[in-house]
Amino acid sequence: MKKKKFLQRLLDTKFKSKIKDTFGEKSYVKVSNLSYVRSKDSHIINVTLYLDDVENSIDLYPDGLELIIKQGWDVVGDKKPIIIQSSLDVPQ
């Protein structure tokens, strides 16, 4: 299985409760891209956090999200460093 799909599956299953506890009941994370950069010898992971409860969870972004992604990468990754590029989507 590709690393992007495996990381997404981990976030949707194993880390689902952690995401909900941290960012709100209907919040979720989507991995949009995962690529390897030879010049930096690291992976770049582009993720979007879709927030449910903005008022109570905005203080935990981006540190809480990075922690969850790094824990998932420990399972998926090949022990190479990662660079996390995160974005936030807030419902209107």
N, C-alpha and C positions, 0 to 999 in steps of 0.2 A: 504494500500500500504506500502511496506517496506520502511524504512527510506532511504536506499541507492538509490532506484529507485525514490523516491520522491525528494530527494536532486538533483539527476541527472536531473530530469525533470524541476525543478526550474532553474537550471543552464542553461539548454537548451532553456528555454522560458523567464522567468522573468528577468534573469540576462544576457541574451545573448547580449543585446546591451551594457551593462556595460563591459563585457569581450572584446567585439570588440573594444570599445572606448579605453580601457586600454591597450590591448595587440596586436591589429591589426585586420584587417577585417576578416581574415580566421582563427583566433585563437579560440580555444575551450578548455574546461576543461572536463576531464573524471574522474569520481569517480570509482576507481578500487576496493576499499574495505571500509567497514564501520563496525567496530566491537566494542563491549563493553568490557572494562577491569575492572573486579570487584575490583582488588587490588588498582586501582587508582580512582575508581568510576567515570570513564570518558569514552568517546568514542574516538576511533582513526579513523581518516578519511584519507585514502590514495588517493591522487588525482594527476593527471598528467596534466600539462598545455602544450598544443600543440601550439607553437608560430608561428605566421605568420611573424611579423615584428620584428626581433631580435634586430636590432640596436636601434630602438626607444622605445622598451618596456622592455628590459632586466633590466633596472634600477628599474622598478616597481615590479620585482619578488624578493622575495616571499611575500613581504608585501601587495601588491595589491591583490594577489591571496588569501591570508589569510583573508583579509577584506571581499572579496566577499563570501568566504566559510562561514565565521562567520555570515554574513547577511542571507545567505540561511539557516544556522542551526537555527537561531532564529525562522524561520517559521517551520522547520521540527522537531527540537529537543525537548527533554524533559527537557530542562533547566539544564542538566548535562554538565559539562565542556567538551571541545573537545581538542584533540591533532591532529594537522594537519601535516601529512607527505607528502610533495609535491615533485614532480620531474618535470623535464623540458624536453620536446622533441622538438628539433630544426630541421627543414628540412634541407637537405643538398643542 
